[in-house]
Amino acid sequence: MANVIISKTYRLTAPGVIEEENIKREVKDNWVVVRPTMVSACQADLRYFNGKRRQEALNAKLPMALFHEGVGVVIKSNSVDFLEGDRVIIVPNIPGYVLAPEKYNGEEGVPDNYVIGTEFLGSGYDGIGQSDLVHPAECLVKIPDEVSDKAAVLSEMSTISYFALSHVSEKIKDKNTKIAVFGDGPVGYLTSLIITFMFDKDSEQFTVFGADRDRLSNFTFVDTKMVQDYNIKNSKEKFDIIIEATGGEFSSSAINQAIEIIKPLGDLILLGVSEDLVPINTRDILEKGIRLYGSSRSSTSDFEAVVKEMKNLNFQESLLKLLPEKEFDIYNSEDLVEALKFITNNTKWEKSIIKFHF
């Protein structure tokens, strides 16, 4: 049974400009209407809002509602799997076979986030910043009673790390495997939590390299080193797996430092997003036989695994360290503009929390 609802949508129409639009949205069979309650603004949202994407990208993707990290409550369901009142995590990655099953020929063994025709919320497809998000049931995960909305809103970033690490999961589990993470920001912190809690890695075989002593002080569960004080060039310590979680202007230095201290046949996982091309030492990649994996998205199965782990109160409490005391209550588009301006101008280690009141 298909029907139509009206969703008040906060659409970014130009950098720094958000306008309210009432948009008709069809609710198809096995799709669900979710009332978003809480989101976190990631760097991708801020790049769009501040016009830091390339002009051709802005031209192609605007107007568009922002946000892909969020939770909400089911207010209408055309699926037997969800009932009104269910708290849910919104999986932002909608596979092509869900959007247009009649056009999908099948891609055996391809993870959902790589399927042709896939759309991603807040990236050329209206995101969570709207009153009535119409979303496929396949891309929703119920939030267990033991898990708070504040913890659940961090699941999207956590799943990216989890999916990326799945490429080398058996290698991580080997007690002799040495792992390093480059990056002391939220991505590095969440990746380190996933390695510790979901892969049960001993801290003696696990090191986080960072550039900010205050940020590194939050990584109490793992060995940490200031990259400025570490002799990368002459290090006798070598690692089997290294995760780059810096992004931006620091990607190049982090990747090249990782190449210096990774073992031959090591695995280098890239999580940091950069707008510009990043120069890296390909000569040593070739000489060492290093395998590179890149990952920036995830699938419903990754969310299910991470949410299951969130029932562990120690894991959940560690996640909540990423959340600030200040939250933003949004009642209209003007509130949202002011919130995003504040977040942009007050960059901190913590993630942001934006609460919608529709």
Secondary structure, DSSP 8 states (H G I E B T S, - for coil): --EEEEEEEEEEEETTEEEEEEEEEEE-TTEEEEEEEEE---HHHHHHHTT-S-HHHHHHH-SEE---SEEEEEEEESSTT--TT-EEEE--EE-HHHH-GGG----TT--GGGSTT-EEBTTTB--S-BSSEEEEGGGEEE--TTS-HHHHTTHHHHHHHHHHHHTTHHHHHSTT--EEEE--SHHHHHHHHIIIIIS---GGGEEEEES-HHHHTT-TTSEEEEGGGS-STT----EEEEEE---GGGHHHHHHHHHHHEEEEEEEEE----SS-----HHHHHHHT-EEEE-----HHHHHHHHHHTTSHHHHHHHHTT--S--EEESSHHHHHHHHHHHHHS--SS---EEE--
